[in-house]
């Protein structure tokens, strides 16, 4: 009994997986297949397409999106460096001016690094999205091929 229940649960999961990840496909039972046969065929074709392409749509859609980590402290480091340089070459007013200039430059520099990190994270997310779309298209081609071989019309 436990084996039968496990097989039924696995089959149900495959059927749900097949219908969820091939939502944009229209499948018609061209040879009069009943709904139970169609569900079984869709589940089998999902597994076949995954094995043929090496693409698991369930795994790729759950990939985490990385966000850029922004850092602070550029102004503090710049101020300390500027104060040190100003102190070497001048008096206390030189140190103050050096600290202010260093803080400004350090803040701007850190802001630029943060912006570059954000731009890189956005580009990586766009690349991942393109790859997921291409993988989904390849998977759908294999899935449709299998279903057509079993007598379904797929658009």
N, C-alpha and C positions, 0 to 999 in steps of 0.2 A: 504494500500500500504506500509506503513512504517513497519508493522509487517512482511510482506512478505520479504521486503528488509533485515530486521534484521535476519530473519531465513536463508535467502540465504547467508548472510555474515557469520553467525555462522557456517553454514554447510561448507562453503568454508574454514574457519579457521580450522575446525576439519579435513577436508580432507587433507589440507596441513600438519597439525600436524601429522596425521597418516602416511603420506608418508615420512616425514622428520625423524621421530623417529623409523621407522621400515625399514630403508634403507637396512639393511643387510639381510632382509627377501625377498625371491622370492615367489611371490603370483601368482598362475595360476588359472583362472576361470574354474575349472574342469567340471562344469555343464553348460557351455556355457553362463555364465552371461555376459551381455554387460558392457561396461566401466562405464556407469552411475550407474548401479547397484553395480558394484565392488567398485566404489568410495564411494557410500552410505554405503555399508557394511564395508568398511575399517574405515570410520568415526565412525560408530556405535560400531565397535569392539574396536577402540581406547578408546572410552568412557567406554565401558564395562571393558576392561583390567585395565584402570586407577581406576575404582571403585572397582574392585575385589582385586587388589594388593595394593591399596593405594599409588601407585607410579605414579608420574606425571613426565614423562621424560622431559617435557618442563621446569619444575621448577628445577630439579636436575642439568641439564646441565648449568644453569645460576648461580649456586652457586659461590660466590666470593672466590678466593683463598687468604688466609691470608699470608702475608709475615712477616718475623721476623723483629722486630724493633731493630736496633743496637743502642747502646748507646756509648757515648764518656765521657771522664772525669775521667776515672779510674786513669790515670797518674797524673792528677792534685790533686785528692783526696789523692792518695798515696804519692805524693811529700809533701803535707801539713802535712800529718800524720808523714811521715819520718822526716821532718824538726823539727816537734815538739818533737818527741822522741829523735832525735839527739841533739837538744838543751837542753833537760833535762839532758842527760847523758854526754854531752861534751860541747865543745866550739863551735865557729861559724863554724869551719871546720867540726865538728861532725854533725852540723845541715845541712851543704851542702851535706855531704856524705849520711846522713839519707834521705835528700830530693831526692837525685839521686836514692838511692836504693828504696825508697818508690814509686817514679815515675815509675821505671822499674817494680816493683811488681804490682803496681796499673794498669799499662797498660796491662801487661800480664794477670792479673786477669780479666779485662774487656774484653779483646780479647777472653778469654776462655768462658766467659758468653755469648758473642755475637755468638760465634761458636756453643755453645750448643743451643741457641735460634734458629739459622738457621737450625740446624740438626732437632730440634723438628718441625719446620715449614715444612721442607721437608717430614718428616715422616707423619705429619698430611695430607699433600697434597697427598701422596701416598695412605694413608688409605682411603681418600675421593674418590680417583680415583678407588680404588678397590671396594668400596661400590657402586659407580655409575655403574660400570660394572656389578656387581651382580644384582643391581636393574634393569638395562636395560635387563639383561638376564631373570629375573623373569617376567618383563613386556612383553617381546617378547613371552615367553611361553604362557601367558594368551591371548595375542593378536592372536597368531597363533591358539590356541585352539578355539577361537571364530570364526575365519575365516574358519577353517576346519569344524566347525559345520554348517557353511552357505554354504558348498559345494566347498570350494577352496582347492587347493593343496598348501601347504606352506612348503618351505625349507629354 
